[in-house]
Amino acid sequence: MSRQSSGLLRALRALALTPSALGLGCASGGAIPKSQHARLEQQVGSVLVTVEYNRPVARGRRLFGGIVPYGKEWNPGADAASTIGFSGDVELEDRPVPKGTYSIWAIPGPEEWTFILSYAAKVFHEPYPAGKDALRISLRPETGPHIETLGFYFPMVDADSALLYLHWGETIVPIRMRAGAGRAVATTRRSWRASEHRP
């Protein structure tokens, strides 16, 4: 087994044993949701990255190109929209992202995905909040071992960089990130503020 495959399997075992995955984080009383809540925290350099999401289950269904249509905005989660927060400025795939919390969206495709961060953080998982994009990047999905319940995890973390996986079924979408983004983030903030005041 290769080092990369071994690291992926260790990450998947750790994901499966989180309290949310085991149902230990459920509130007492009331109906237990089918899509359990999860919270992932990872330090990347000086930045704390936090992902909060609910975890839908495959249950034998065809996922991408099936219950999740190709070519349409989709929130990878259930109920409340999945979010990612950064305690400091970062770069995702060499694109600057200012500190803050964003909702996560994607447009799946057979060969290419569009990964989206939205300034509309506190929203439901549908409809997609058009006109609020903070970032859009193109990513190529990979194939990996089947994971029954949708998950976000970090198979690799270095001193100031990391690799985040979105994984469901046999589809893995890798997102590279780096702590700190310098002047490019300041430019992004100015552009967003200017757009808020346009008629």
VEXVEX-22847 format. One record per residue (C-alpha): residue in one letter; x, y, z. Coordinates in steps of 0.02 Angstrom, whole numbers, plus 50000, padded with zeros to 5 digits. Each point is the difference from the previous one (the first is absolute). Layout:
BEGIN
AXYZ
...
END
This chain:
BEGIN
M500005000050000
S500685017249953
R500345013450132
Q498615010949925
S498724985750006
S500514995750178
G499795018250053
L498285000849917
L499414984450091
R500605007050168
A499065016249966
L498414990449958
R500124989650159
A500215015950103
L498515007949913
A498924984850036
L500435000850186
T499555018250031
P498625002750130
S498825006849867
A500274984949890
L499634988550147
G498445009850047
L500745005450167
G499765018449961
C498104998849980
A498925010850108
S498914990350121
G498135000349967
G499105002549835
A500234990849837
I501774995149955
P500445007349829
K500504987849863
S501435011449949
Q501075001850156
H500915016150040
A501905000749994
R501305013250040
L501794999049936
E501405011050066
Q501775000649932
Q501445011850034
V500905005049840
G501485011050045
S499295014650099
V498234997349933
L498654989250080
V498894992249867
T498254994650057
V498774990149894
E498214997450063
Y498794989149904
N498674986650008
R500454983049926
P498774992049876
V500124981249972
A500134991549830
R498844985350040
G500364991549834
R499455014649895
R500935006649848
L500775016150065
F500765011549868
G499005000449841
G498614992050103
I499285007950159
V501285013949977
P499785006449821
Y501475004949893
G500125018349950
K498985007050144
E500535009050161
W499974988150148
N500415001950184
P501024985050060
G498994996250156
A498205000350059
D498805011950087
A501035015550045
A501315004049869
S501744993250034
T501265013450049
I501875002650010
G500815013150110
F501775007050000
S500725009350150
G501235008749883
D500295003149816
V500324984849890
E500244994749820
L498964986249921
E500784993249841
D501095015949997
R498475011350009
P499885012150148
V498604997950128
P499835012650144
K499714994050178
G498174996550037
T498654986849984
Y499264994649834
S498694987649942
I500664986249886
W499254996049830
A500534989949850
I499474996449822
P500424981749969
G500484993549829
P500664983449931
E501755007149966
E500045016950089
W499185008050152
T499765018350043
F500325003350185
I499145015550070
L500145009850161
S498565012050036
Y499945015050116
A498234994250046
A500564989050144
K498384997650099
V498824992849871
F499064983849965
H500784986949884
E498845006149861
P499755010849902
Y501745005649951
P500285018450051
A500375007549829
G501045015949993
K500924996850164
D501534990549936
A501655002950089
L500954987149896
R499774988449851
I501354987749950
S500064985049883
L500544983450074
R500244982549932
P499174986050098
E500944984250045
T499444982350034
G500294991950170
P499304986850118
H498135000650031
I499455010750148
E498174997750043
T499755016650092
L500565016549925
G501585006450083
F501275014050003
Y501744995850065
F501845004749986
P501094985749935
M501535011550001
V500505014950107
D501715008549992
A500755015150089
D498965012849905
S499024990049871
A498734986049995
L498934989349888
L498124999350036
Y498954985849929
L498155000349963
H499584981449987
W498384990949967
G499754983149921
E501554996949895
T500205018449952
I501345010850080
V500185018549965
P501715006550060
I500205018350051
R501765006850033
M500185014050126
R501385010750073
A499995011450151
G500255018549963
A499675009249837
G500715017650020
R499555014249883
A498874989549891
V498764998250144
A499955018950026
T499575002049816
T498634986950016
R499245009150149
R500005016749906
S499184992049848
W498624992350106
R499655016150094
A499915009649836
S498764987549928
E498875002150153
H499775018549957
R499674997949814
P498205003649945
END
